[in-house]
Amino acid sequence: MLKLENVTYSYIDGGNKRTILDNINYEFEAGKFYTILGPSGSGKTTLLSIIAGLDKPESGKVYYKGEDIDKLGLASYRRNKIGIVFQQFNLLTYLTAVENIELAMSETDNEIPKNMREVAYALLEKFGIVKSKADRMINKLSGGEQQRVAIARAIASNVDLIFADEPTGNLDTETEGEIIKIFKNLTKEFNKTVIVVTHSTIVSELSDYRLYLNNRTLSDM
Amino acid sequence: MNFFNRAIKNISRLKSKSVLLIFTFLLIGNLVIIGLGISYASENAKKLTRQKMKPVVTYEVDYVAFQDWVEGLTPEEQEQAWNEYPQITKADFDKLVDSEYVEIVNALLTYEAYAGNFTPIIKENPDDGDIIVYEEREIAKDEYVYVERNIKLIGNAYENMIEINDGKYVVNQGRFYTQAEIDSNAKVAIIEERLAASNNLTVGDYITVDLIGENSYESEYLGDLETTIEYEIIGIYTNNTVLNEEDSWMERYPAYLPENAILVPSTSIAEMLVAVNTAAWDYYKEMWPDEPYYQDDANMPSEDSFYNTFVMLLNDPLNVERFVEDSADSLPRFTKLNANDELFQKFAKPLDTMSLFASIIVWIVVINAVVIISLVTALTMKTREHEIGILLSMGVSKFKVVSQLFTELAIVAVIGFSLAVLSGSMMAKGIGQAVLDYQLANTETDDDYYYYDDTYFTEITQEDMMSEYEVSVNPVIIGEIYLMGMGVVLVSILIPSYMIMRFNPKKILTNTY
């Protein structure tokens, strides 16, 4: 599904080169729920950014279903192959919840039903956002509701790979549990591959595979 | 939800930002409209005045330039220079005529002569003194008699005349001469209807004209040279020239009366004049063998040197300036094309000054607008970095992101400029007139006499020109302001967009660039 091949990433910090990912090789299977754990500053978010096509590795390749994502075009890869859920939700605040979903649907080149608005309402409802809330502006929704909208947006463009970066980091424990269930459900009900970067042991315990990033290398736990 | 829908939602839902930008565009738009309005009105007043002027250009010796040049020479050089006073030649003129703008050409050889086998018209009761028909006076020797010339031969080297085009001369019977007749020195003439009537002349009759008077001093060197030309009348015309009060003195001189003007091919006169002047040349060459002028064959009389008026009627008054500019480089030294510009430019001076200032203001405003709008946009974009990062992280193309930002600002600009068109058009009229009044009151006036030849040029006054000045916001200005506005919007979007979007989405979202 997704293969990392000798991925290395470093940056210049105070004139010194600092390598945070060193020759990482890993292959993610389809339809599984992965969590990536590791201490702060270990490079979890950087790794997620690279496999999500938000940044480029210094060296090495990322393959999606055997194709180099760089050759696919990173924008095209992000638009048509993956969905991303951020800790800060990253929804457009001058749009309503349902409009944020429509935005993702209208931008993808994947096949999307013509009655976009109805599909978006239905999708949001599946994640607990009823129509009256779906028509609200984003900043009129709670944090948990916004994250649900963000997850709905991630899968709205009919992709099969979902990335999430600390998706429960800004949520209370109760809401965190609900969101994790949704992620878990994405693999079962929607047959998505989910890769979540987290500090939360609650989240990692529910995943199919737990990976640990430390000392610039990625390993199974 | 495409970029256009997003742009609309952004404008309508973030109202305070949109209103602020609309207000900015409104202010800028007003300044540009006033500037452009004044500039256009000035140019338009000149254009309309120019259109009312006959598109006539004369080819003349540039006496002022020659005089200035001579003044810078040593006394010996000055004497030499005056001997070589610049001359307009028909050959040089013919080169100018070969232009797409030139419609009708007068290369005139005008010569006052004596009626032969017919009687010229004589004004019976001239307003200004006695009729001058015969005036005897001593010339060089007592035995020679000067007899006042009583007809005028007007010869053109081209087969049409500006006067015919203007309706000043109307051929009633017969026809005008052809280019073939000009080229073959044909002795054909078109005479004035009153002259024809008083002499019972009609098309097909012959008249004789003497170039040199009997017993004149010229007979000393002419010998047996025949100076009478016999013309066949091929046409009869009406000369609508009216002698005004200032020209009433001409009534005393039959040769100046419109009735006695006979139209002939210029070559028919030139041929004879060359013969007469060659006889004189030979005579004086023999008389003054030491005079260098007569030893130089280049000074021998030629047909070219007898032409005295060169005028071109162009196809459009608006082509006059271009024609004069285009031809400037090919003119021989100390010759010029005169389009009655001196007077026109003098009257247009206040308009030119206003137009210049208005254009400068427009450019200053436009440059400032780019800076102001770019800064406002850059500040707005700073608050939208995160949004841009989100859109890019979703795979939205940079082109679509820029398109959305452009559309937002363009819609706001169109609203601002549309309001500016309404308010600006009201202000521009008042401000434009106030500026013109101030400019007229403060433009130095001089009492220089500007000569213009009303035979061909149209009389204009500063009042005529100023009456054409009317500031209004026309579709061209509206089009320009929208075009300019879109240019400003595009530039002010592209620069800050590039500054942000050159980084990858991760850096934009985490604000770590």
Interface residues (C-beta under 8 A of the other chain):
Chain A: S49 A52 L54 D55 K56 A75 S76 Y77 R78 R79 N80 I84 F86 N90 L91 L92 T93 Y94 L95 E99 E102 L103 A104 S106 E107 T108 M137
Chain B: M1 N2 R6 K9 N10 R13 L14 H386 E387 G389 I390 L391 L392 S393 M394 G395 V396 S397 K398 K400 N504 P505 K506 K507 L509
